[in-house]
Amino acid sequence: MRMWNVDPKLMCRKHLLGEHVEMHMFAGTLAKGISIKGYVDGGLVEVENIRRRHDELAAEMEARGFKHASPLREDCPLFCEGHVDSEANMIELARRCPECAEIIRKSGRSLPS
């Protein structure tokens, strides 16, 4: 699981929907009282921004014509902080996914060669 924290407009369908699911997974895990310390320490999630990120992803899903019928649960405790490096994640996303790389390039964002 990971919070890419990349502008949702720069993500392919697969990564947009995948990160959306992962925000639900993080919220569910926290609501069950299960630690996600490893994800926080690894820079993979900003717990205090799970709801904001979910809502950004949902808005982009709707802008693309997808139905969004899964509000984030209300009992997700947001008790710790983390930091996600959005720029590094955009580079990693482009490295992993040719479709995301193409969208990023078309947006005018530069990627290292």
Residue, then its C-alpha position, 0 to 999 in steps of 0.5 A: m500500500r502507498m499514498w503516491n500523493v501525485d496530482p491525480k490528473l497525472m495518473c493512469r486509470k489503474h493507478l488512480l483507482g488503485e490508490h483510491v482503494e489503498m486509502h480505504m485500506f489504510a483507513g480500515t486498518l487504522a480503524k481496526g487499531i492495527s499499526i501502519k508504523g512501517y508504512v509511515d516510517g517508510g514514507l508511504v503514507e501521511v496518515e493525517n492526509i488520508r481523507r484529503r487524498h481520498d477526496e482528491l482521488a474521488a474528485e478525479m474519478e468523477a471528473r473522468g466519468f467514473k462512479h464514486a460510491s465509497p465514502l471514506r469511513e468516519d472512524c479512521p483515527l488520524f493520530c500520527e504524521g508522516h511524510v510522502d515525497s510527491e516528486a520522488n513518487m512521481i518519478e517512481l510512478a513514471r518509471r513503473c508505468p508507461e501510461c502514467a509516464e506519458i500522461i506526466r510528459k504531456s502535462g509538461r512536467s519534466l522527468p529525469s532521463 
